[in-house]
Amino acid sequence: MTARLFPLFADLRNRTVLVVGGGGVARRKIAALLDTGARIVVGAPALDPELAVLADQERIETIAGSFVDSWLDDAWLVIAATDDAGANRAIAAAAKARRIWANVVDDAELSNIHLPARVERGPLQIAISSGGGAPMLARHLREQLETQFDESLGALAELLQRSRAHIRAKLPDLPARRRFFDRILKGPIPALLRRGDAISAERALQANIDSAAPVRGRVALVGAGPGDPGLLTLRALRLLNEADVILHDRLVSDEVLALARRDAELIEVGKHVGGDHHATQSAIHRLLVEHARSGKRVVRLKGGDPFVFGRGGEELEALQLHGIDFEVVPGITAAVACGAYAGIPLTHRDHAQSVRFITAHTKDADDGIDWRALAQDRQTLAFYMGVSGLERIRDRLVVHGRSANTPVALVENGTRAGQRVVVGTLAELPELAHVHRVAAPAILFVGEVAALATRLHWFGTSPLQGLPALARAA
């Protein structure tokens, strides 16, 4: 099966489940159904002794004989558990014709529903499925999980279930309720249940409910790094799993966003080329304040590091102005990460004793950049500007004394699956980007260390070097 299964927990109370087969395989499937409240009907020429006992106890109903389509008349679910492959195919076909979910034991292709391996702790269930392709692996994982999850989780689930209505009445706001449960689950109540003190656990929960009050929202300014989700900090990952709302830039990778809590609200607030960045930034400030004031936990997720050309300082000033609580989680900035993944050390004892981070996106039309200082030797320049303005960079550096033969490297999609590195000289920089069709997101490195990418690269494809002969001739 190429498509993933969609996990569901079905309410089978008073609904008919037909099990076709009367042997040991059918018995194991029926055992999983006994506590669901389903009306279990077993059809088979004969029953094994244990199933016969269940029939005598009236826990299952029986039909003697071989399968016919009319057995499906009241069924919501059918399980084909015979030892006859032809009969199982006929059962699956008849169920499909009636749009009834069918599980054919040990035949994933014929099944349109699968019965997972389960770990049960009272009303709490953990279901494990391999899509029918590797049932022994699912069983192995279930055995491992059985040892990891304490039996007291069942008592905890029952306690929270009994108190659910009271908690919802006290805390009608979902974000506040979620934080309440976070506090409860990390507090002493689970430990009280583990040692068997259910009365103290219930009293402690009641006290927490009675004292619960709406909490203020807060904002976490989080660096997402350049794209590889493995470069996130543990704190960043924890906040993504706790966030109610995530305001993210366009360049935050899908792989990073996939780590967010499933029901978090994702809002893209990236700035587009040619747009009014000031107006967009003001709108971001308004959204941060609005969601935090409504009691939500907000993550402002920025590519790279929020304090390196990320306008993180401006956003914190806006939050402080409105009395919003905040924290900052650094990320790996693009120059550091892309340089590392491209095999470009930003400093090197033989080539560069300093590194400068530069962006062309400043508040004023006159960039105010000290080109004379940037043109000095024995330093690495990292330009955070994608692939725009490369001719201007080359011309200004050369005019102010940097050798036209200085090595350069353009790193496109750094740290991501599609990373490309293009290496050449400062003189040919604009042509390099044009001929090799370098596109954003990209970062430019200028300095002797850029040439080391040809020897020290380790991630992705080998660097592209220089201009093709036809391009040089043109």
For each residue, the residues with C-beta under 8 A, 3 or more apart:
1: 5 108 109 131 132 133
2:
3:
4: 131
5: 1 114 129 131
6:
7: 116 127 129
8:
9: 125 127
10: 77
11: 15
12: 15 17 33 36 37 38 76 77
13: 36 37 38
14: 37 38 39
15: 11 12 38 39 76 77
16: 38 39 41 74 75 76
17: 12 33 38 39 40 41 75 76 77 78 79
18: 41 42 43 71 72 75 77 78 79
19: 26 29 30 33 40 41 42 43 78 79 81
20: 26 42 43 44 67 71 78 79 80 81 82 87 91
21: 25 26 42 43 44 79 80 81 82 83 105
22: 26 42 44 45 46 47 48 51
23: 26 27 44 48 81 83
24: 27 28 48
25: 21 28 29 81 83 105
26: 19 20 21 22 23 29 30 42 44 51 79 81 82
27: 23 24 30 31 48 50 51
28: 24 25 31 32
29: 19 25 26 32 33 79 81 103 105 115
30: 19 26 27 33 34 40 42 51 54 60
31: 27 28 34
32: 28 29 115 118
33: 12 17 19 29 30 36 38 40
34: 30 31 40 54 59
35:
36: 12 13 33
37: 12 13 14
38: 12 13 14 15 16 17 33 77
39: 14 15 16 17 61
40: 17 19 30 33 34 59 60 61
41: 16 17 18 19 60 61 62 63 71 75
42: 18 19 20 21 22 26 30 47 51 55 60 61 62 63
43: 18 19 20 21 62 63 64 65 67 71
44: 20 21 22 23 26 47 62 63 64 82
45: 22 64 65 66
46: 22 64
47: 22 42 44 51 52 55 62
48: 22 23 24 27 51 52
49: 52 53
50: 27 53 54
51: 22 26 27 30 42 47 48 54 55 60
52: 47 48 49 55 56
53: 49 50 56 57
54: 30 34 50 51 57 59 60
55: 42 47 51 52 58 59 60 61 62
56: 52 53
57: 53 54
58: 55
59: 34 40 54 55
60: 30 40 41 42 51 54 55
61: 39 40 41 42 55
62: 41 42 43 44 47 55
63: 41 42 43 44 71
64: 43 44 45 46
65: 43 45 68
66: 45 87
67: 20 43 71 82 87 90 91 94
68: 65 71
69: 72 94
70: 73
71: 18 20 41 43 63 67 68 75
72: 18 69 75 78 94 95 98 100
73: 70
74: 16
75: 16 17 18 41 71 72 78 95 100
76: 12 15 16 17 100 101
77: 10 12 15 17 18 38 100 101 102 103 113
78: 17 18 19 20 72 75 91 95 100 101 102 103
79: 17 18 19 20 21 26 29 102 103 104 105 115
80: 20 21 87 88 91 92 102 103 104 105 110
81: 19 20 21 23 25 26 29 105
82: 20 21 26 44 67 87 88 91
83: 21 23 25
84: 87 88
85: 88 89 107
86: 89 90
87: 20 66 67 80 82 84 90 91
88: 80 82 84 85 91 92 104 105 107 110
89: 85 86 92 93 104 110
90: 67 86 87 93 94
91: 20 67 78 80 82 87 88 94 95 102 104
92: 80 88 89 95 96 102 104 107 110 111
93: 89 90 96 97
94: 67 69 72 90 91 97 98
95: 72 75 78 91 92 98 100 101 102
96: 92 93 99 100 102 112
97: 93 94
98: 72 94 95
99: 96
100: 72 75 76 77 78 95 96
101: 76 77 78 95 112 113
102: 77 78 79 80 91 92 95 96 110 111 112 113
103: 29 77 78 79 80 111 113 114 115
104: 79 80 88 89 91 92 107 110 111
105: 21 25 29 79 80 81 88
106: 135
107: 85 88 92 104 110 111 132
108: 1 111 114 131 132 133
109: 1
110: 80 88 89 92 102 104 107
111: 92 102 103 104 107 108 114 132
112: 96 101 102
113: 77 101 102 103
114: 5 103 108 111 129 131 132
115: 29 32 79 103
116: 7 127 128 129 138
117: 127 128 129 135 138 139 141 142
118: 32 125 126 127 128 142
119: 125 126 128 142 145 146 149
120: 124 125 126 154
121: 124 125 149 150 151 152 153 154 157
122: 153 154 155 157 158
123: 154 157 158 161
124: 120 121 153 154 156 157
125: 9 118 119 120 121
126: 118 119 120 145 149
127: 7 9 116 117 118
128: 116 117 118 119 138 141 142 145
129: 5 7 114 116 117 132 138
130: 133 134 135 137 138
131: 1 4 5 108 114
132: 1 107 108 111 114 129 135
133: 1 108 130
134: 130 137 138
135: 106 117 130 132 138 139
136: 139 140
137: 130 134 140 141
138: 116 117 128 129 130 134 135 141 142
139: 117 135 136 142 143
140: 136 137 143 144
141: 117 128 137 138 144 145
142: 117 118 119 128 138 139 145 146
143: 139 140 146 147
144: 140 141 147 148
145: 119 126 128 141 142 148 149
146: 119 142 143 149
147: 143 144
148: 144 145
149: 119 121 126 145 146 153
150: 121 153 194
151: 121 154 155
152: 121 155 156 190 193 194
153: 121 122 124 149 150 156 157 190
154: 120 121 122 123 124 151 157 158
155: 122 151 152 158 159 193 198 201
156: 124 152 153 159 160 189 190 193 201
157: 121 122 123 124 153 154 160 161
158: 122 123 154 155 161 162
159: 155 156 162 163 189 193 198 201 202 205
160: 156 157 163 164 167 181 184 205
161: 123 157 158 164
162: 158 159
163: 159 160 166 167 205 206 209
164: 160 161 167 168
165: 168 169
166: 163 169 170 209
167: 160 163 164 170 171 177 180 209 212
168: 164 165 171 172 177
169: 165 166 172
170: 166 167 209 210 212
171: 167 168 176 177 180 212 214
172: 168 169 177
173: 176 177 214 295
174: 177 178 244
175: 178 179 217 244 294 295 296 297
176: 171 173 179 180 212 214 215 295
177: 167 168 171 172 173 174 180 181
178: 174 175 181 182 244
179: 175 176 182 183 215 297
180: 167 171 176 177 183 184 208 212
181: 160 177 178 184 185
182: 178 179 185 186 242
183: 179 180 186 187 208
184: 160 180 181 187 189 205 208
185: 181 182 189 190
186: 182 183
187: 183 184 190 204 208
188: 191 192 204
189: 156 159 184 185 192 193 201 204 205 208
190: 152 153 156 185 187 193 194
191: 188 194 195
192: 188 189 195 197 198 200 201 204
193: 152 155 156 159 189 190 196 197 198 201
194: 150 152 190 191
195: 191 192
196: 193
197: 192 193 200 201
198: 155 159 192 193 201 202
199: 202 203
200: 192 197 203 204
201: 155 156 159 189 192 193 197 198 204 205
202: 159 198 199 205 206
203: 199 200 206 207
204: 187 188 189 192 200 201 207 208
205: 159 160 163 184 189 201 202 208 209
206: 163 202 203 209 210
207: 203 204 210 211
208: 180 183 184 187 189 204 205 211 212
209: 163 166 167 170 205 206 212
210: 170 206 207
211: 207 208
212: 167 170 171 176 180 208 209
213:
214: 171 173 176 295
215: 176 179 295
216: 292 295 325
217: 175 291 292 293 294 295 296 297 298 324 325
218: 292 297 298 324 325 326 327
219: 288 292 298 299 300 319 324 325 326 327
220: 239 243 297 298 299 300 326 327 328 329
221: 300 302 306 312 315 316 326 327 328 329
222: 236 239 240 299 300 301 302 306 328 329 331
223: 233 236 302 303 304 305 306 310 329 330 331 332 333
224: 227 232 236 248 249 252 253 256 301 302 303 304 331
225: 228 231 232 256 303 304 331 332 337 415
226: 231 303 304 332 333 334 337 338 414 415 416 441
227: 224 251 253 255 256 303 413 414 415 416 441
228: 225 231 253 255 337 341 415 416
229: 232 253 255 256 258 259
230:
231: 225 226 228 331 332 337 415
232: 224 225 229 236 237 240 256 259 331
233: 223 236 237 329 330 331
234: 237 238
235: 238 239 329
236: 222 223 224 232 233 239 240 329 331
237: 232 233 234 240 241 259
238: 234 235 241 242
239: 220 222 235 236 242 243 297 299 329
240: 222 232 236 237 243 246 256 259 260 261 264 299 301
241: 237 238 259 260 261
242: 182 238 239 261 297
243: 220 239 240 246 260 261 264 297 298 299
244: 174 175 178 264 265 291 296 297 298
245: 264 265 267 291 296 297 298 299
246: 240 243 257 260 264 265 266 267 298 299 301
247: 267 269 284 287 288 298 299 300 301
248: 224 252 257 266 267 268 269 270 301 302
249: 224 252 268 269 270 271 301 302 303
250: 268 270 271 272
251: 227 270 303 441
252: 224 248 249 256 257 301 302 303
253: 224 227 228 229 256 257 416
254: 257 258
255: 227 228 229 258 259
256: 224 225 227 229 232 240 252 253 259 301
257: 246 248 252 253 254 260 266 301
258: 229 254 255
259: 229 232 237 240 241 255 256
260: 240 241 243 246 257 264 266 299
261: 240 241 242 243 264
262:
263:
264: 240 243 244 245 246 260 261
265: 244 245 246
266: 246 248 257 260
267: 245 246 247 248 287
268: 248 249 250
269: 247 248 249 280 283 284 287
270: 248 249 250 251
271: 249 250 275 277 280 281
272: 250 275
273:
274:
275: 271 272 279 280
276: 279 280
277: 271 280 281 361
278: 281 282
279: 275 276 282 283
280: 269 271 275 276 277 283 284
281: 271 277 278 284 285 311 314
282: 278 279 285 286
283: 269 279 280 286 287
284: 247 269 280 281 287 288 300 315
285: 281 282 288 289 314 315 318
286: 282 283 289 290
287: 247 267 269 283 284 290 291
288: 219 247 284 285 291 292 298 300 315 318 319 324
289: 285 286 292 293 318 319 322 324
290: 286 287 293 294
291: 217 244 245 287 288 294 296 298
292: 216 217 218 219 288 289 296 298 319 324 325
293: 217 289 290 322 324
294: 175 217 290 291
295: 173 175 176 214 215 216 217
296: 175 217 244 245 291 292
297: 175 179 217 218 220 239 242 243 244 245
298: 217 218 219 220 243 244 245 246 247 288 291 292
299: 219 220 222 239 240 243 245 246 247 260
300: 219 220 221 222 247 284 288 306 315
301: 222 224 240 246 247 248 249 252 256 257
302: 221 222 223 224 248 249 252 305 306 310 312 331
303: 223 224 225 226 227 249 251 252 310 331 334 441
304: 223 224 225 226 308 309 310 331 332 333 334 337
305: 223 302 308 310 312 330 331 332 333
306: 221 222 223 300 302 310 311 312 315 328 330 331
307: 310 312 313 328 330
308: 304 305 333 334 335 357 384
309: 304 357 359 361 384
310: 223 302 303 304 305 306 307
311: 281 306 314 315
312: 221 302 305 306 307 315 316 328
313: 307 316 317
314: 281 285 311 317 318
315: 221 284 285 288 300 306 311 312 318 319
316: 221 312 313 319 320 326 328
317: 313 314 320 321
318: 285 288 289 314 315 321 322
319: 219 288 289 292 315 316 322 324 326
320: 316 317 323 324 326
321: 317 318
322: 289 293 318 319
323: 320
324: 217 218 219 288 289 292 293 319 320
325: 216 217 218 219 292
326: 218 219 220 221 316 319 320
327: 218 219 220 221
328: 220 221 222 306 307 312 316
329: 220 221 222 223 233 235 236 239
330: 223 233 305 306 307
331: 222 223 224 225 231 232 233 236 302 303 304 305 306
332: 223 225 226 231 304 305 336 337
333: 223 226 304 305 308 336 337 357
334: 226 303 304 308 337 338 382 384 414 441 443
335: 308 338 339 346 355 357 382 384 443 445
336: 332 333 339 340 346
337: 225 226 228 231 304 332 333 334 340 341 414 415
338: 226 334 335 341 342 344 411 414 415 443
339: 335 336 342 344 345 346 382 411 445
340: 336 337 343 344
341: 228 337 338 411 414 415 419 458 459 460
342: 338 339 409 411 414 419 421 445 453 457 459 463
343: 340 452 453 455 456 457 458 459
344: 338 339 340 409 411 445 449 450 452 453 456
345: 339 348 449 452 456
346: 335 336 339 352 355 380 382 449
347: 352 353 354 355 380 449
348: 345 351 352 448 449 452
349: 353
350:
351: 348 378 447 448 449 452
352: 346 347 348 355 378 379 380 447 448 449
353: 347 349 378 379
354: 347 378 379 380
355: 335 346 347 352 379 380 381 382
356: 374 379 380 381 382
357: 308 309 333 335 382 384
358: 369 374 381 382 383 384 385
359: 309 362 383 384 385
360: 367 383 385 388 389
361: 277 309 385
362: 359 367 368
363:
364: 367 368
365:
366:
367: 360 362 364
368: 362 364
369: 358 374 396
370: 373 374
371: 374 375 396 397 399 400
372: 375 376 400 401
373: 370 376
374: 356 358 369 370 371 379 381 397 400 402
375: 371 372 396 397 398 400 401 402
376: 372 373 379 401 402
377: 402 403
378: 351 352 353 354 448
379: 352 353 354 355 356 374 376 447
380: 346 347 352 354 355 356 445 446 447 449 450
381: 355 356 358 374 444 445 446 447
382: 334 335 339 346 355 356 357 358 443 444 445
383: 358 359 360 393 443 444 445 446
384: 308 309 334 335 357 358 359 443
385: 358 359 360 361 388 389 444
386: 440 441 442 443
387: 390 410 433 438 439 440 442 444
388: 360 385
389: 360 385 392 393
390: 387 393 394 429 430 433 444
391: 394 395 429 430
392: 389 395 396
393: 383 389 390 396 397 429 444 446
394: 390 391 397 398 404 426 427 429 430
395: 391 392 398 399
396: 369 371 375 392 393 399 400
397: 371 374 375 393 394 400 402 406 426 446
398: 375 394 395 401 402 403 404 426 427
399: 371 395 396
400: 371 372 374 375 396 397
401: 372 375 376 398
402: 374 375 376 377 397 398 406 426 446
403: 377 398 406 426
404: 394 398 425 426 427
405: 425 426 427
406: 397 402 403 425 426 446 447 448
407: 423 424 425 426 446 447 448 449 450 451
408: 423 424 425 426 429 432 444 445 446 450
409: 342 344 421 422 423 444 445 450 451 453 463
410: 387 421 422 432 433 436 438 442 443 444 445
411: 338 339 341 342 344 414 419 420 421 442 443 445
412: 418 419 420 421 422 438 439 440 441 442
413: 227 416 417 418 419 420 441 442
414: 226 227 334 337 338 341 342 411 419 441 442 443
415: 225 226 227 228 231 337 338 341 419 459
416: 226 227 228 253 413 419
417: 413 460
418: 412 413 460
419: 341 342 411 412 413 414 415 416 459 460 461
420: 411 412 413 436 438 460 461 464
421: 342 409 410 411 412 453 457 460 463 464
422: 409 410 412 432 433 436 438 463 464 465
423: 407 408 409 450 451 453 454 463 464 465 466
424: 407 408 428 429 432 465 466 467
425: 404 405 406 407 408 428 429 466
426: 394 397 398 402 403 404 405 406 407 408 429 446
427: 394 398 404 405
428: 424 425 431 432 466 467 472
429: 390 391 393 394 408 424 425 426 432 433 444
430: 390 391 394 433 434
431: 428 434 435 467 471
432: 408 410 422 424 428 429 435 436 438 466 467
433: 387 390 410 422 429 430 436 437 438
434: 430 431 437
435: 431 432 467 468 471
436: 410 420 422 432 433 464
437: 433 434
438: 387 410 412 420 422 432 433 442
439: 387 412 442
440: 386 387 412
441: 226 227 251 303 334 386 412 413 414
442: 386 387 410 411 412 413 414 438 439
443: 334 335 338 382 383 384 386 410 411 414
444: 381 382 383 385 387 390 393 408 409 410 429
445: 335 339 342 344 380 381 382 383 408 409 410 411 449 450
446: 380 381 383 393 397 402 406 407 408 426 450
447: 351 352 379 380 381 406 407 450
448: 348 351 352 378 406 407 451
449: 344 345 346 347 348 351 352 380 407 445 452
450: 344 380 407 408 409 423 445 446 447 453
451: 407 409 423 448 454
452: 343 344 345 348 351 449 455 456
453: 342 343 344 409 421 423 450 456 457 463
454: 423 451 457 462 463 465
455: 343 452
456: 343 344 345 452 453
457: 342 343 421 453 454 460 462 463
458: 341 343
459: 341 342 343 415 419
460: 341 417 418 419 420 421 457
461: 419 420
462: 454 457
463: 342 409 421 422 423 453 454 457
464: 420 421 422 423 436
465: 422 423 424 454
466: 423 424 425 428 432 472
467: 424 428 431 432 435 471 472
468: 435 471 472
469: 472 473
470: 473 474
471: 431 435 467 468 474
472: 428 466 467 468 469
473: 469 470
474: 470 471
